[in-house]
Amino acid sequence: MVLDRPQTNNWWGRPLWAEIDLDALAYNVASLKGQAGPAAMAAVVKANAYGHGALGVARAALEAGTDRLAVICVDEGEQLRRGAITAPILVMGHSLVSDARRIVELQLTPTVNSLELGRALAREAEVAGLRQSLHLKVDTGLNRYGLSPQDIVPLAEALREMTALEVEGIFTHFASADEGDKRFTLEQYTIFRTVVEKLPWIPMRHVSNTATLLDRPEMSLDMVRPGVGVYGLYPSQFVSRSLNLRPVLSLKSSVARLTAIAPGDGVSYGRTWRANRPSVIALVMCGYGDGLPRVLSNRGSVLVRGRRVPIVGRVCMDMLMADVTDVPDMAEGDEVVVIGRQGEAEITAAEVAELCGTISYEVLCGISARVPRLYLKSGRLTGVETLTMPLAQEAPVSAG
């Protein structure tokens, strides 16, 4: 969808916005869920849904059929609960013992890796008259978060004895599932299976991120938890493209000013780019304060009128400049695509990431909260979220 004359109709407050294609998101959720077979699916919406807007994405993912949601911290879970999300929410990261009451009150499902946290949760659950669900994480070689195979079994058995607790699930995370060589992934999977064989009473086992779901669907077990695939991106070039995932986010702006400069004139801080001919420079309100990496200075491109044009000079905190000399009929207010498609031309998050020496995850997560998120369904604007305008409350959204 191309919004009508953004400079006059961007009532959301800025000549810069991210369009979130909810139809593409629903398609990706359905495709990944189909790949998982009978396994349940937890859509990962941590880090503001990888920059796409946690509440809007969570609602759309649940409507598209995901069974539950996954976040990394209690605050992210609370954000969803405040947005009327009632579906199960798994907190995959470290939770403090002091967060036990909040976890119980919000009915979140934490990952417990200490007896102290388990006891605190049990106390709060008893007071509330609830049975608190939790998951355990086995560190099978990532050496990041989770307990060793030797330590996880006694913890699980100790938690099992606490009647206010329900050990609902157990999981691990792969270190190199997105690489071509799958041998270490298989080693981790073997270790995990050895552990869960000792804990057959835990009903839900899960290991599959997007890469594993695409390459090894037989590892789907009882639940899968795709992240980047939900947003239409592949973890790496080594992962199967058997599912034709659709990018969900486009980052767009508009031309705020057109300036004619003479040969030898410089552009932006340090004048690192100078014109070698009479040139026309477009000012675009998108900078590193919005999440556009500064390393794209004199390297990156944007799209205008269906053409790719170079970013010239240093990317500033709030704006960039592009050389549009060769683009005819340019006008202030013309749409500029920073990430996404315009006509036949496209700039992907993966392309931006490669120029920056990083991964698409970081590019998308870096899009700051001050960038308005516009949610589109069937080409129609269905929701807007800005710094001053939270996404509108809707009826409670549960799984299915």
C-alpha positions as CSV (number, residue, x, y, z in Angstrom):
1,M,0.0,0.0,0.0
2,V,1.3,3.5,-0.9
3,L,-0.2,6.0,1.4
4,D,-1.7,9.1,-0.2
5,R,0.7,12.1,-0.1
6,P,2.4,11.4,3.2
7,Q,3.3,15.0,3.8
8,T,-0.4,16.0,4.1
9,N,-1.9,12.8,5.5
10,N,0.6,11.5,8.0
11,W,-1.6,12.4,10.9
12,W,0.5,9.9,12.9
13,G,3.0,12.7,13.4
14,R,6.2,12.0,11.3
15,P,7.2,11.9,7.7
16,L,8.7,8.4,8.5
17,W,6.8,5.2,9.2
18,A,7.0,1.4,9.2
19,E,4.2,-0.4,7.4
20,I,3.4,-3.8,8.9
21,D,1.7,-6.1,6.4
22,L,-0.6,-8.2,8.5
23,D,-1.6,-10.4,5.5
24,A,2.0,-11.3,5.0
25,L,2.4,-12.1,8.7
26,A,-0.7,-14.3,8.7
27,Y,0.6,-16.1,5.7
28,N,4.0,-16.7,7.4
29,V,2.3,-18.0,10.6
30,A,0.1,-20.4,8.6
31,S,3.0,-21.6,6.5
32,L,5.3,-22.2,9.6
33,K,2.4,-23.8,11.5
34,G,1.8,-26.2,8.6
35,Q,5.5,-27.1,8.5
36,A,5.3,-28.0,12.2
37,G,2.6,-30.6,11.7
38,P,0.7,-31.4,14.9
39,A,3.1,-29.5,17.1
40,A,1.9,-26.3,18.9
41,M,3.4,-23.0,17.9
42,A,4.7,-20.1,20.0
43,A,5.3,-17.0,17.9
44,V,8.3,-15.2,19.3
45,V,7.5,-11.5,19.8
46,K,10.4,-10.4,21.9
47,A,12.3,-7.2,21.3
48,N,9.1,-5.4,20.2
49,A,8.3,-8.2,17.8
50,Y,11.7,-7.8,16.2
51,G,10.9,-4.2,15.6
52,H,7.5,-4.7,14.2
53,G,5.5,-3.7,17.2
54,A,4.7,-6.4,19.9
55,L,1.1,-5.8,20.5
56,G,0.0,-5.5,16.9
57,V,2.0,-8.5,15.9
58,A,0.8,-10.6,18.8
59,R,-2.8,-10.0,18.0
60,A,-2.3,-10.7,14.4
61,A,-0.3,-13.9,15.0
62,L,-3.0,-15.3,17.4
63,E,-5.7,-14.5,14.9
64,A,-3.6,-16.3,12.3
65,G,-3.5,-19.5,14.4
66,T,-0.4,-19.4,16.6
67,D,-1.2,-21.2,19.9
68,R,0.8,-19.0,22.3
69,L,3.5,-16.2,22.4
70,A,7.1,-16.1,23.6
71,V,9.0,-13.2,25.0
72,I,12.3,-12.7,26.8
73,C,11.4,-10.8,29.9
74,V,8.6,-10.1,32.3
75,D,8.1,-6.5,31.1
76,E,7.4,-7.8,27.6
77,G,4.9,-10.2,29.0
78,E,3.2,-7.4,31.0
79,Q,3.0,-5.2,27.9
80,L,1.0,-7.9,26.1
81,R,-1.3,-8.5,29.1
82,R,-2.0,-4.7,29.3
83,G,-2.9,-4.9,25.6
84,A,-5.7,-7.5,26.5
85,I,-3.7,-10.5,25.3
86,T,-5.0,-13.5,27.3
87,A,-3.2,-16.3,25.4
88,P,-0.3,-18.2,27.2
89,I,2.9,-16.3,27.2
90,L,6.3,-18.0,27.7
91,V,9.1,-15.9,29.2
92,M,12.2,-17.5,27.7
93,G,14.8,-15.5,29.5
94,H,16.1,-15.0,33.0
95,S,13.6,-13.8,35.6
96,L,14.5,-12.4,39.0
97,V,13.2,-13.9,42.2
98,S,11.7,-10.5,43.0
99,D,9.5,-10.8,39.9
100,A,7.7,-13.9,41.2
101,R,4.6,-12.1,42.4
102,R,4.3,-10.2,39.1
103,I,4.7,-13.4,37.1
104,V,1.9,-15.1,39.0
105,E,-0.4,-12.0,38.8
106,L,0.2,-11.7,35.1
107,Q,-0.3,-15.4,34.6
108,L,3.0,-15.7,32.6
109,T,4.9,-18.9,32.1
110,P,8.5,-18.3,33.2
111,T,11.7,-20.3,32.5
112,V,12.9,-21.4,35.9
113,N,16.5,-22.2,36.4
114,S,16.9,-22.1,40.2
115,L,15.2,-23.6,43.2
116,E,15.0,-20.1,44.7
117,L,12.8,-18.8,41.9
118,G,10.7,-22.0,42.0
119,R,10.0,-21.6,45.7
120,A,9.1,-17.9,45.3
121,L,6.7,-18.7,42.6
122,A,5.2,-21.5,44.6
123,R,4.6,-19.2,47.6
124,E,3.0,-16.5,45.4
125,A,0.8,-19.1,43.6
126,E,-0.4,-20.5,46.9
127,V,-1.4,-17.1,48.1
128,A,-3.2,-16.4,44.9
129,G,-4.9,-19.8,44.9
130,L,-3.4,-20.6,41.5
131,R,-1.2,-23.4,40.0
132,Q,1.7,-21.7,38.3
133,S,3.1,-23.2,35.1
134,L,6.7,-23.0,34.2
135,H,9.3,-24.3,31.7
136,L,12.9,-25.5,32.2
137,K,15.8,-24.8,29.9
138,V,18.6,-27.3,29.2
139,D,22.0,-25.8,28.1
140,T,23.1,-28.4,25.5
141,G,26.1,-26.5,24.2
142,L,25.2,-22.9,23.5
143,N,26.7,-22.1,26.9
144,R,24.4,-19.1,27.4
145,Y,21.3,-19.6,29.5
146,G,19.9,-22.8,31.1
147,L,21.2,-25.5,33.3
148,S,23.5,-28.3,32.4
149,P,22.0,-31.8,31.7
150,Q,23.4,-32.9,35.1
151,D,21.7,-30.1,37.0
152,I,18.3,-29.9,35.3
153,V,17.0,-33.3,36.3
154,P,17.3,-32.7,40.1
155,L,15.8,-29.3,39.8
156,A,12.9,-30.6,37.8
157,E,12.2,-33.3,40.3
158,A,12.3,-30.8,43.2
159,L,9.9,-28.4,41.4
160,R,7.6,-31.4,40.7
161,E,7.2,-31.8,44.5
162,M,5.8,-28.3,44.9
163,T,2.0,-28.7,44.5
164,A,1.5,-25.1,43.5
165,L,3.7,-25.5,40.5
166,E,3.2,-27.3,37.1
167,V,6.4,-28.1,35.1
168,E,4.7,-27.7,31.8
169,G,7.6,-27.8,29.4
170,I,11.3,-28.2,28.8
171,F,13.5,-26.8,26.0
172,T,16.9,-26.0,24.6
173,H,18.3,-23.6,22.1
174,F,20.6,-24.5,19.2
175,A,23.9,-22.8,18.7
176,S,24.3,-23.2,14.9
177,A,21.0,-24.3,13.4
178,D,21.3,-21.6,10.7
179,E,24.6,-23.0,9.5
180,G,25.1,-25.4,6.6
181,D,26.9,-28.0,8.8
182,K,24.2,-29.5,11.1
183,R,26.4,-31.9,13.0
184,F,26.5,-29.8,16.2
185,T,22.8,-29.2,16.1
186,L,22.3,-33.0,15.9
187,E,24.7,-33.4,18.9
188,Q,22.7,-30.9,20.9
189,Y,19.4,-32.6,19.9
190,T,20.8,-36.0,21.1
191,I,21.8,-34.5,24.4
192,F,18.4,-33.0,24.8
193,R,16.6,-36.2,24.0
194,T,18.7,-38.0,26.6
195,V,17.7,-35.5,29.2
196,V,13.9,-35.6,28.5
197,E,14.0,-39.4,28.6
198,K,14.8,-39.0,32.3
199,L,11.8,-36.6,32.7
200,P,9.0,-38.3,30.8
201,W,6.4,-36.7,33.0
202,I,7.0,-33.2,31.4
203,P,4.4,-33.0,28.7
204,M,5.8,-30.3,26.4
205,R,9.3,-30.5,24.7
206,H,10.5,-27.9,22.3
207,V,13.7,-27.1,20.4
208,S,12.8,-25.7,17.0
209,N,13.5,-22.1,16.1
210,T,12.9,-20.9,12.5
211,A,16.0,-22.5,11.1
212,T,15.3,-25.9,12.7
213,L,11.7,-25.7,11.6
214,L,12.7,-25.1,8.0
215,D,15.5,-27.6,7.8
216,R,14.6,-30.3,10.3
217,P,10.8,-30.4,10.7
218,E,11.1,-33.8,12.3
219,M,12.5,-32.0,15.4
220,S,9.2,-30.1,15.9
221,L,8.4,-32.3,18.9
222,D,5.5,-30.8,21.0
223,M,6.0,-27.2,20.2
224,V,7.9,-24.9,17.8
225,R,8.9,-21.3,18.5
226,P,9.8,-19.5,15.2
227,G,11.0,-15.9,15.5
228,V,12.4,-14.3,12.4
229,G,10.5,-16.5,10.0
230,V,7.2,-15.0,11.4
231,Y,8.4,-11.7,10.0
232,G,9.2,-13.2,6.5
233,L,12.9,-13.5,6.8
234,Y,15.3,-16.4,6.7
235,P,18.0,-16.9,9.4
236,S,20.8,-17.3,6.9
237,Q,21.6,-18.2,3.3
238,F,22.2,-21.8,4.4
239,V,18.6,-22.4,5.5
240,S,16.0,-24.0,3.3
241,R,13.7,-21.8,1.2
242,S,11.1,-24.5,0.9
243,L,8.6,-22.1,2.4
244,N,8.1,-18.8,0.5
245,L,8.1,-16.5,3.4
246,R,6.9,-12.9,2.8
247,P,8.6,-9.8,4.4
248,V,6.2,-8.1,6.8
249,L,7.9,-4.7,7.4
250,S,8.6,-1.8,5.0
251,L,10.3,1.3,6.3
252,K,9.2,4.4,4.4
253,S,9.6,8.2,4.4
254,S,9.1,11.1,2.1
255,V,11.2,13.8,0.5
256,A,11.2,16.8,2.9
257,R,13.4,19.0,0.7
258,L,15.1,19.1,-2.6
259,T,18.3,21.1,-2.9
260,A,20.4,21.9,-6.0
261,I,24.1,22.0,-5.4
262,A,27.1,22.9,-7.5
263,P,30.2,20.8,-8.3
264,G,32.5,20.7,-5.3
265,D,29.7,21.3,-2.8
266,G,29.7,18.9,0.2
267,V,26.8,17.1,1.9
268,S,26.4,16.5,5.6
269,Y,28.8,16.4,8.5
270,G,32.5,16.3,7.5
271,R,31.6,16.8,3.8
272,T,32.6,13.2,3.2
273,W,30.7,13.4,-0.2
274,R,31.1,16.2,-2.7
275,A,29.3,16.7,-5.9
276,N,31.3,16.2,-9.1
277,R,28.5,17.7,-11.2
278,P,25.5,19.9,-10.7
279,S,23.3,17.7,-8.4
280,V,20.0,17.5,-6.7
281,I,20.0,16.2,-3.1
282,A,16.8,14.9,-1.4
283,L,16.5,15.3,2.3
284,V,14.8,12.3,3.9
285,M,13.7,12.2,7.5
286,C,15.3,8.9,8.6
287,G,18.5,8.6,10.6
288,Y,20.4,6.5,13.0
289,G,18.1,7.7,15.8
290,D,15.4,5.9,13.9
291,G,17.5,2.8,13.5
292,L,19.1,3.4,10.2
293,P,22.8,2.4,10.8
294,R,25.3,5.2,10.3
295,V,27.6,2.8,8.5
296,L,25.4,3.2,5.5
297,S,26.9,6.7,5.0
298,N,28.0,6.8,1.3
299,R,27.2,3.1,1.0
300,G,23.5,2.5,1.2
301,S,20.6,3.2,-1.1
302,V,17.0,4.2,-0.9
303,L,14.2,3.9,-3.5
304,V,12.4,6.9,-5.1
305,R,10.0,6.7,-8.0
306,G,10.9,3.0,-8.4
307,R,14.6,3.8,-8.8
308,R,17.5,3.0,-6.5
309,V,19.5,6.1,-5.5
310,P,22.6,6.4,-3.3
311,I,22.7,7.7,0.2
312,V,25.3,10.5,0.1
313,G,27.2,12.1,3.0
314,R,27.0,10.9,6.6
315,V,23.7,9.5,7.9
316,C,22.6,11.9,10.7
317,M,20.7,11.1,13.8
318,D,17.4,12.2,12.3
319,M,17.9,12.4,8.5
320,L,19.8,11.2,5.5
321,M,20.5,12.7,2.1
322,A,20.2,11.0,-1.2
323,D,21.4,11.9,-4.7
324,V,18.4,12.1,-7.0
325,T,20.0,14.0,-9.8
326,D,19.1,11.3,-12.3
327,V,15.5,10.9,-11.3
328,P,13.2,13.0,-13.4
329,D,10.2,14.9,-12.0
330,M,11.2,14.7,-8.4
331,A,9.0,16.6,-6.0
332,E,8.9,17.3,-2.3
333,G,6.6,14.7,-0.7
334,D,7.6,11.9,-3.0
335,E,7.6,8.5,-1.2
336,V,11.0,7.1,-0.2
337,V,11.5,3.5,0.6
338,V,14.3,2.7,3.0
339,I,13.5,-1.0,3.4
340,G,10.9,-2.7,1.2
341,R,9.6,-2.7,-2.4
342,Q,8.7,0.2,-4.7
343,G,7.6,-0.8,-8.2
344,E,10.1,-3.5,-9.4
345,A,12.9,-2.3,-7.1
346,E,13.5,-3.7,-3.6
347,I,15.8,-3.1,-0.7
348,T,15.6,-6.0,1.8
349,A,16.6,-6.0,5.5
350,A,19.1,-8.7,4.6
351,E,20.8,-6.4,2.0
352,V,21.0,-3.6,4.6
353,A,22.4,-6.0,7.1
354,E,25.1,-7.3,4.7
355,L,26.2,-3.7,4.0
356,C,26.5,-3.2,7.7
357,G,28.3,-6.4,8.5
358,T,25.5,-7.7,10.7
359,I,22.3,-9.7,10.4
360,S,18.7,-8.8,9.5
361,Y,17.6,-9.4,13.1
362,E,19.7,-6.5,14.3
363,V,18.5,-4.2,11.5
364,L,14.8,-4.8,12.3
365,C,15.2,-4.7,16.1
366,G,17.0,-1.4,15.7
367,I,14.0,0.5,14.3
368,S,13.3,2.8,17.2
369,A,10.1,3.3,19.1
370,R,9.7,6.8,17.7
371,V,9.0,5.4,14.2
372,P,5.2,5.1,13.9
373,R,4.0,1.6,13.1
374,L,1.1,1.4,10.6
375,Y,-0.8,-1.9,10.5
376,L,-2.3,-2.8,7.2
377,K,-4.7,-5.6,6.3
378,S,-6.1,-6.2,2.8
379,G,-4.6,-2.8,1.9
380,R,-6.5,-1.0,4.6
381,L,-5.0,0.8,7.5
382,T,-6.3,-1.0,10.6
383,G,-4.1,0.4,13.4
384,V,-1.4,3.0,14.2
385,E,1.1,3.0,17.1
386,T,3.3,6.0,17.9
387,L,5.1,7.3,20.9
388,T,2.1,9.4,21.9
389,M,-0.6,7.1,20.6
390,P,-0.6,3.4,21.9
391,L,-2.2,0.8,19.7
392,A,-5.9,0.9,20.4
393,Q,-7.3,-1.6,22.9
394,E,-9.4,-4.3,21.4
395,A,-11.3,-7.3,22.8
396,P,-9.1,-9.8,24.7
397,V,-7.2,-12.0,22.3
398,S,-6.6,-15.6,23.2
399,A,-5.0,-18.5,21.3
400,G,-6.7,-19.9,18.2
